[in-house]
């Protein structure tokens, strides 16, 4: 059902099969349904009691609201019956600031909630007392932190802020109360698969609330054991929410019937409801007696519950279809039917309904809120770490690029050096060969002209050189005759002064028979280059 959702309150009902969105608004005190939408729950997104995959559920809610052209920023949520537990206590009346502490203490003492953890909401109902003391009946609904956080995360991913989370039965009962034309005392029964919630309302406020163990699942097995439909009525068998007739037939055929000595579940449920009325009549003697008991459930299930409890209580039992009064879609079987829409509408109307106060089970303690905020603080720290890591990665990439450039430059330089080396390799090799040949030539070459020139320069009168021999290793031998020893000595001195023969010396000298002197002078020309220049002069 499409409609204008501007200024409307959004209520969501989440169950394993379907997501229901109902937009409500109050016009001159009358409740109006602005728009209704449904979408299948993603596979694995939710089990019977808790959202398991917030990301997928959040995307499904976002897509549903987009199809409804909604721009709301917050939502109230109703969850299936199994998502929350319920305890009732009678406590001394207390100021508002102390009520929540007292209720938490009782829940922790009874083991319903762990110390300092969990979330809960409660109804605080003052009871009439003939004594001087003032007491109150407290009806507390509680759930664990994980379920609350998953719902909160789902809505955050859908772009919504969580207003509250309410029990299935409380939201459905509120929607029914607002659908009536005039307020009057009434009792309401909202059954689920495992338990049944009973509420007695005096027309102005809630007076009594109780959770009775036993629901339509137990009635289904009881009917399977008895065999056949109850007298009076409906031919259709009882199915739990979300079950199909074929699946139920297979389940019934395979289930073992209850043993004969087992107490009747229907009888137990009827007896507990009757006893609750007796307690109410005893404690609220001045209050009006409920005019009727209304069964809030899918039609075929409500019919069997009505037939079960009608003989045990003194007031009429009826099935009131609130869908037409609230202009909701027609009743369908299962949680996607009437009660799913009623629960979504009821939780959206929590702020304008004084008849049924809001019971917010998403309220957590300061420690849980701190734990929820801790990831934000961690994210802030992680943001700095992430920036630092990004900078480090950028620096590593830059260094890698520079290193790659250095390697490329080194390769380029090596290639150029190799090219230049190959270009000059032949001339260098020729130079080396020439140098080696030069050295070899220097070792074996002798400069004969220079030696002869030195001898000629040192020549003196009265002597003659008969033999001049230049031997290997630059050894020079000079043989001849002279008239006087003085002329020989002068020759040797002159020869040494030229520097060509190093240090010349007499190897032999003797006087012949004719009076002449024969001599042999030894020297070395190793200090001369092949060209005849002295090596010390750089020649």
ROTILO-747818 format. One record per residue (C-alpha): x, y, z. Coordinates in steps of 0.5 Angstrom, whole numbers, padded with zeros to 4 digits, always signed. Layout:
N
XYZ...
//
This chain:
539
+0000+0000+0000+0003+0006-0002+0002+0013+0001+0005+0020+0003+0010+0018+0008+0012+0025+0010+0012+0027+0017+0010+0020+0019+0013+0015+0024+0016+0009+0022+0015+0002+0025+0019-0004+0023+0018-0012+0024+0023-0016+0023+0023-0024+0023+0026-0030+0019+0021-0030+0013+0020-0022+0012+0021-0015+0014+0015-0011+0015+0015-0003+0014+0009+0001+0017+0009+0009+0017+0003+0011+0022+0001+0018+0023-0004+0021+0028-0009+0026+0025-0014+0029+0031-0013+0024+0035-0014+0018+0030-0009+0013+0028-0008+0013+0020-0003+0008+0017+0000+0012+0011+0004+0007+0008+0006-0001+0008+0011-0005+0005+0014-0012+0006+0020-0015+0003+0023-0022+0004+0028-0023+0009+0035-0024+0006+0037-0032+0007+0041-0033+0013+0040-0025+0015+0036-0027+0022+0034-0033+0026+0028-0034+0030+0031-0029+0036+0037-0025+0033+0039-0022+0027+0045-0025+0025+0048-0022+0018+0047-0014+0020+0050-0012+0013+0045-0016+0009+0039-0014+0013+0041-0007+0013+0041-0007+0005+0034-0010+0005+0031-0005+0009+0035+0001+0005+0032-0002-0001+0025-0003+0002+0025+0004+0004+0028+0007-0003+0022+0003-0006+0017+0007-0001+0020+0013-0003+0022+0015+0004+0027+0019+0007+0026+0018+0015+0032+0018+0019+0030+0014+0025+0025+0008+0026+0022+0003+0032+0023-0004+0031+0019-0010+0034+0022-0017+0034+0019-0024+0034+0017-0027+0041+0023-0031+0042+0028-0025+0042+0026-0023+0049+0025-0026+0056+0020-0023+0061+0020-0023+0069+0015-0020+0073+0016-0018+0080+0013-0014+0086+0017-0009+0089+0016-0003+0094+0014+0003+0090+0020+0008+0088+0022+0014+0085+0023+0014+0078+0030+0015+0078+0031+0009+0082+0026+0004+0079+0031+0002+0073+0036+0000+0078+0031-0004+0082+0029-0008+0076+0036-0009+0074+0038-0012+0081+0032-0016+0081+0034-0019+0074+0041-0020+0076+0039-0023+0082+0035-0028+0078+0040-0030+0073+0036-0027+0067+0041-0022+0066+0049-0022+0067+0052-0017+0072+0053-0010+0068+0051-0013+0061+0044-0014+0057+0039-0009+0056+0031-0009+0058+0025-0005+0059+0020-0005+0064+0012-0003+0066+0012-0001+0073+0005-0001+0075+0003+0001+0082-0002-0004+0086-0007-0002+0091-0006-0004+0098-0010-0004+0104-0004-0003+0108+0001+0003+0109+0006+0001+0105+0006+0002+0097+0008-0003+0092+0008-0004+0085+0008-0010+0080+0014-0010+0075+0014-0013+0068+0021-0013+0065+0023-0015+0058+0030-0017+0057+0035-0019+0052+0042-0019+0051+0047-0014+0048+0049-0018+0042+0042-0018+0039+0041-0011+0040+0047-0009+0037+0046-0013+0031+0039-0009+0030+0043-0002+0031+0048-0004+0026+0043-0006+0021+0039+0000+0022+0045+0004+0021+0047+0001+0015+0040+0003+0012+0041+0010+0014+0037+0010+0020+0037+0011+0028+0034+0006+0032+0029+0009+0037+0027+0003+0041+0026-0004+0040+0020-0007+0043+0017-0014+0044+0012-0017+0039+0006-0018+0044+0007-0011+0047+0007-0007+0040+0001-0012+0037-0003-0010+0044-0002-0003+0043-0004-0003+0036-0010-0006+0038-0012-0002+0043-0011+0004+0039-0016+0001+0034-0022+0001+0038-0027+0006+0037-0028+0007+0045-0023+0005+0051-0026+0000+0055-0023-0006+0060-0021-0011+0056-0016-0017+0056-0011-0019+0051-0008-0026+0049-0002-0026+0044+0000-0033+0043+0007-0035+0040+0010-0042+0039+0013-0043+0046+0009-0038+0050+0003-0034+0051+0003-0027+0054-0004-0024+0057-0005-0017+0059-0011-0014+0063-0012-0007+0061-0018-0003+0065-0019+0002+0059-0014+0007+0061-0007+0003+0063-0004-0003+0064-0006-0007+0070-0003-0014+0069+0001-0017+0065+0004-0025+0065+0008-0029+0060+0005-0037+0061+0009-0042+0058+0005-0046+0053+0004-0043+0046+0001-0046+0039+0006-0051+0038+0004-0054+0044-0003-0054+0042-0001-0057+0035+0002-0063+0038-0004-0063+0043-0009-0063+0037-0005-0069+0034-0005-0073+0040-0012-0072+0041-0014-0073+0033-0018-0069+0030-0021-0062+0030-0024-0059+0037-0032-0059+0037-0035-0053+0035-0031-0051+0030-0025-0050+0025-0024-0055+0021-0017-0052+0019-0011-0055+0023-0006-0051+0027+0000-0049+0024+0006-0045+0027+0008-0038+0024+0012-0039+0018+0010-0046+0017+0006-0049+0011+0000-0054+0011+0005-0059+0007+0011-0058+0012+0006-0059+0018+0003-0065+0015+0010-0068+0015+0012-0066+0022+0005-0068+0025+0006-0075+0021+0013-0076+0024+0012-0073+0031+0010-0078+0037+0004-0076+0040+0004-0074+0047+0003-0080+0052-0003-0081+0055-0001-0079+0062+0001-0072+0060-0003-0066+0063-0007-0063+0057-0003-0057+0055-0010-0053+0053-0012-0055+0060-0006-0052+0063-0006-0046+0059-0014-0045+0060-0013-0046+0068-0007-0041+0068-0011-0035+0064-0017-0037+0069-0012-0036+0075-0009-0030+0073-0016-0027+0072-0017-0029+0080-0011-0026+0082-0013-0019+0078-0020-0020+0082-0017-0020+0088-0011-0015+0087-0016-0010+0084-0023-0010+0087-0025-0003+0085-0022-0004+0078-0027-0005+0072-0028-0013+0070-0025-0014+0063-0031-0014+0058-0028-0019+0054-0022-0023+0052-0019-0022+0045-0014-0027+0042-0009-0023+0038-0006-0028+0033-0007-0031+0026-0014-0033+0025-0014-0040+0024-0009-0040+0030-0014-0035+0034-0020-0040+0033-0017-0046+0037-0014-0042+0042-0021-0038+0043-0024-0045+0044-0019-0048+0049-0020-0042+0054-0027-0040+0053-0030-0045+0057-0025-0043+0063-0026-0036+0064-0033-0032+0065-0032-0027+0060-0033-0027+0053-0027-0029+0048-0027-0026+0041-0022-0025+0036-0022-0018+0034-0019-0017+0027-0016-0010+0027-0013-0010+0020-0019-0007+0017-0020-0001+0023-0012+0001+0022-0013+0000+0014-0008-0005+0014-0007-0011+0009-0012-0017+0010-0010-0022+0015-0005-0027+0012-0002-0034+0015+0004-0033+0019+0008-0028+0022+0008-0024+0015+0000-0023+0017-0004-0019+0021+0001-0019+0028+0007-0017+0023+0003-0011+0021+0000-0010+0028+0007-0010+0031+0010-0006+0026+0004-0001+0027+0004-0001+0034+0012+0000+0035+0011+0006+0031+0005+0009+0035+0009+0008+0042+0010+0016+0043+0003+0018+0042+0000+0012+0046-0001+0013+0053-0006+0007+0054+0001+0002+0053+0007+0005+0055+0013+0004+0051+0017-0002+0053+0024+0000+0050+0029-0007+0051+0034-0003+0047+0036+0001+0053+0043-0001+0055+0047+0000+0061+0053+0005+0061+0058+0000+0061+0055-0003+0054+0054+0004+0051+0062+0005+0053+0063-0002+0050+0059+0001+0044+0063+0007+0043+0070+0004+0044+0070+0002+0037+0069+0009+0035+0075+0011+0039+0079+0005+0036+0077+0007+0029+0080+0014+0031+0086+0011+0033+0086+0007+0027+0085+0012+0023+0092+0015+0025+0095+0009+0024+0092+0008+0017+0094+0015+0015+0101+0013+0017+0101+0006+0014+0098+0009+0007+0104+0014+0008+0109+0009+0009+0106+0005+0003+0107+0011-0001+0114+0012+0001+0116+0005+0000+0113+0006-0007+0117+0012-0008+0123+0009-0006+0122+0003-0010+0121+0007-0016+0127+0011-0015+0131+0005-0014+0128+0002-0020+0130+0009-0023+0137+0008-0020+0138+0001-0023+0136+0003-0030+0141+0009-0029+0146+0004-0027+0144-0001-0033+0145+0005-0038+0151+0008-0035+0154+0001-0036+0152+0000-0043+0155+0007-0045+0161+0005-0041+0161-0002-0045+0160+0002-0052+0166+0007-0050+0170+0001-0048+0169-0003-0054+0170+0003-0058+0177+0004-0055+0179-0003-0054+0182-0004-0061+0187+0003-0060+0188+0001-0053+0190-0006-0055+0195-0003-0061+0198+0001-0056+0199-0004-0051+0202-0008-0057+0206-0003-0059+0209-0002-0051+0210-0009-0051+0214-0009-0057+0218-0002-0055+0220-0006-0049+0222-0012-0052+0226-0007-0057+0229-0003-0051+0232-0010-0048+0235-0012-0055+0237-0006-0059+0243-0003-0058+0245+0004-0061+0252+0003-0065+0252+0010-0068+0252+0013-0061+0257+0008-0058+0262+0010-0064+0261+0017-0064+0262+0017-0056+0269+0013-0058+0271+0018-0063+0269+0024-0059+0274+0021-0053+0279+0019-0058+0286+0022-0056+0293+0022-0060+0298+0016-0060+0293+0011-0059+0289+0007-0064+0283+0002-0063+0284-0004-0067+0277-0007-0065+0270-0005-0062+0265-0010-0061+0258-0009-0058+0256-0016-0055+0249-0018-0052+0246-0015-0046+0249-0008-0048+0256-0010-0047+0262-0006-0050+0269-0009-0051+0274-0004-0054+0281-0007-0056+0287-0003-0059+0294+0000-0058+0297+0006-0055+0304+0009-0055+0304+0011-0047+0300+0010-0041+0298+0017-0040+0294+0017-0047+0290+0011-0045+0288+0014-0039+0286+0020-0042+0282+0016-0047+0278+0012-0041+0277+0019-0038+0274+0022-0044+0270+0016-0045+0267+0016-0038+0265+0024-0039+0261+0022-0045+0256+0018-0041+0255+0013-0047+0259+0007-0044+0257+0008-0037+0263+0007-0033+0269+0004-0037+0275+0000-0034+0281-0003-0036+0280-0011-0037+0287-0012-0040+0294-0008-0041+0301-0010-0042+0307-0007-0046+0309-0011-0052+0316-0012-0054+0316-0006-0059+0315-0002-0053+0307-0001-0055+0302-0002-0050+0296-0007-0052+0289-0006-0048+0282-0008-0047+0277-0003-0044+0270-0006-0042+0264-0002-0042+0256-0002-0042+0251+0002-0046+0245+0000-0043+0243+0007-0041+0242+0009-0048+0236+0008-0052+0236+0005-0059+0236+0012-0062+0242+0014-0058+0240+0019-0052+0241+0018-0045+0235+0014-0042+0235+0019-0036+0234+0025-0040+0227+0022-0042+0229+0020-0049
//
